């Protein structure tokens, strides 16, 4: 694949753990800025379900963050225009993702229903489930990667664009 065609390739469909989205929106370390740039530059197309959106909005309103309503709206405006909304399919959760750690059930279902190619999550339990499970969902699931590992598999030109 040439550099030109790689630059115009379709964005990678991604489910991003809400904690990583929150981190990307509120912190300014290299990894956070890189993830934010990845969706803003069209390298990633984050998938969002109503449940994930609700979780993100609740997290932004935590008192510990000290964000005003206007600041919360501004942060959401830096993310929501770049997402693709995936509506949940009724009954799919119980039948397709057995054995998924309960804390990540919604993320796995979103990845399966949205045909994601990557699920970014820094949780080792989910990574182990994906790597070792014999369930059909685990075999069909996109790659589960920690955020730092995702940056490592990017072609150098994309990594430079995102991390610089």
C-alpha positions as CSV (number, residue, x, y, z in Angstrom):
1,X,0.0,0.0,0.0
2,X,1.4,3.4,-1.0
3,X,1.8,6.3,1.4
4,X,-0.9,8.2,-0.4
5,X,-3.5,5.4,-0.2
6,X,-2.6,4.8,3.4
7,X,-3.2,8.4,4.2
8,X,-6.7,8.2,2.7
9,X,-7.6,4.8,4.1
10,X,-10.8,4.5,6.0
11,X,-10.5,5.2,9.7
12,X,-10.1,2.2,12.0
13,X,-13.4,1.5,13.7
14,X,-12.7,1.5,17.5
15,X,-14.4,1.0,20.8
16,X,-12.6,3.0,23.4
17,X,-12.9,2.4,27.1
18,X,-14.7,5.4,28.7
19,X,-11.7,5.8,31.1
20,X,-9.4,6.3,28.1
21,X,-11.8,8.7,26.5
22,X,-12.0,10.7,29.8
23,X,-8.3,10.7,30.0
24,X,-7.9,11.9,26.4
25,X,-10.3,14.7,27.0
26,X,-9.0,15.9,30.4
27,X,-5.2,15.2,30.5
28,X,-2.4,16.5,28.3
29,X,0.2,13.7,28.5
30,X,1.5,12.4,25.2
31,X,-0.7,9.3,25.1
32,X,-3.9,11.3,25.9
33,X,-3.1,13.9,23.3
34,X,-2.2,11.2,20.8
35,X,-5.5,9.4,21.3
36,X,-7.4,12.7,20.9
37,X,-5.6,13.5,17.7
38,X,-6.2,10.1,16.4
39,X,-10.0,10.6,16.4
40,X,-9.7,14.2,15.4
41,X,-7.5,13.4,12.4
42,X,-9.7,10.6,11.2
43,X,-7.3,7.8,12.1
44,X,-9.8,6.3,14.5
45,X,-13.6,6.3,14.2
46,X,-14.8,5.8,17.8
47,X,-18.0,3.8,18.1
48,X,-20.5,5.0,20.7
49,X,-23.6,3.4,22.2
50,X,-26.2,5.2,24.2
51,X,-24.9,3.3,27.3
52,X,-21.3,4.4,26.7
53,X,-22.4,8.0,26.0
54,X,-24.3,8.0,29.3
55,X,-21.2,6.6,31.2
56,X,-19.0,9.3,29.7
57,X,-21.4,12.1,30.6
58,X,-21.7,10.8,34.2
59,X,-17.9,10.6,34.5
60,X,-17.5,14.2,33.2
61,X,-19.9,15.4,35.9
62,X,-18.0,13.8,38.8
63,X,-17.2,16.5,41.4
64,X,-13.6,15.4,41.7
65,X,-13.0,16.7,38.2
66,X,-14.4,20.1,39.1
67,X,-15.8,20.8,35.6
68,X,-18.5,23.3,35.1
69,X,-21.4,22.4,32.8
70,X,-19.9,24.5,30.1
71,X,-16.6,22.8,30.4
72,X,-18.3,19.4,30.3
73,X,-20.1,20.4,27.1
74,X,-16.9,21.7,25.6
75,X,-15.1,18.4,26.2
76,X,-18.0,16.5,24.7
77,X,-17.9,18.7,21.7
78,X,-14.3,17.6,21.2
79,X,-15.4,14.0,21.0
80,X,-19.0,13.6,19.8
81,X,-18.6,15.0,16.3
82,X,-16.1,12.2,15.5
83,X,-18.1,9.2,16.7
84,X,-20.4,6.8,15.0
85,X,-23.4,5.9,17.1
86,X,-24.2,2.1,17.2
87,X,-27.7,1.3,18.5
88,X,-27.7,-1.9,20.6
89,X,-29.4,-5.0,19.2
90,X,-31.9,-6.5,21.6
91,X,-30.9,-9.8,23.1
92,X,-27.4,-9.9,21.6
93,X,-25.7,-9.4,24.9
94,X,-26.6,-12.7,26.5
95,X,-26.1,-14.8,23.4
96,X,-22.9,-13.6,21.9
97,X,-20.5,-12.5,24.6
98,X,-20.7,-15.2,27.3
99,X,-17.8,-15.3,29.7
100,X,-16.9,-11.6,29.2
101,X,-16.0,-9.9,32.5
102,X,-19.1,-8.1,33.6
103,X,-17.4,-4.8,33.8
104,X,-16.6,-4.9,30.1
105,X,-19.8,-6.6,28.7
106,X,-21.0,-3.3,27.1
107,X,-17.7,-2.6,25.4
108,X,-17.4,-6.1,23.9
109,X,-21.0,-5.9,22.7
110,X,-20.4,-2.5,21.1
111,X,-17.3,-3.9,19.4
112,X,-19.2,-6.9,18.1
113,X,-22.3,-5.0,16.9
114,X,-20.3,-2.1,15.4
115,X,-17.8,-4.3,13.6
116,X,-14.9,-2.6,15.4
117,X,-11.3,-3.5,14.4
118,X,-9.9,-2.5,17.7
119,X,-11.1,-2.2,21.3
120,X,-8.8,0.1,23.3
121,X,-8.8,-0.8,26.9
122,X,-6.0,-0.9,29.4
123,X,-7.6,-3.6,31.5
124,X,-5.6,-6.8,31.6
125,X,-8.6,-9.0,32.5
126,X,-10.3,-8.1,29.2
127,X,-7.1,-8.7,27.2
128,X,-6.7,-12.1,28.8
129,X,-10.4,-13.0,28.1
130,X,-9.9,-12.1,24.5
131,X,-6.7,-14.0,24.1
132,X,-7.7,-17.1,26.0
133,X,-11.4,-17.5,25.7
134,X,-13.0,-20.3,23.6
135,X,-16.2,-18.4,23.2
136,X,-17.5,-17.4,19.7
137,X,-17.6,-13.8,20.7
138,X,-13.9,-13.8,21.7
139,X,-13.0,-15.4,18.3
140,X,-15.0,-12.8,16.4
141,X,-13.9,-9.9,18.5
142,X,-11.6,-7.2,17.2
143,X,-8.2,-6.9,18.6
144,X,-8.1,-5.8,22.3
145,X,-5.2,-3.5,22.8
146,X,-3.8,-1.4,25.6
147,X,-3.5,2.2,24.4
148,X,0.3,2.2,24.5
149,X,0.3,-1.0,22.4
150,X,-2.0,0.5,19.8
151,X,0.4,3.4,19.2
152,X,3.2,0.9,18.7
153,X,1.5,-0.8,15.7
154,X,0.8,2.4,13.8
155,X,2.9,3.0,10.7
156,X,5.7,5.5,11.5
157,X,4.0,8.3,9.5
158,X,0.8,7.9,11.4
159,X,2.5,7.5,14.7
160,X,4.4,10.8,14.1
161,X,1.2,12.6,13.1
162,X,-0.6,11.5,16.2
163,X,2.2,11.7,18.8
164,X,3.8,15.0,17.7
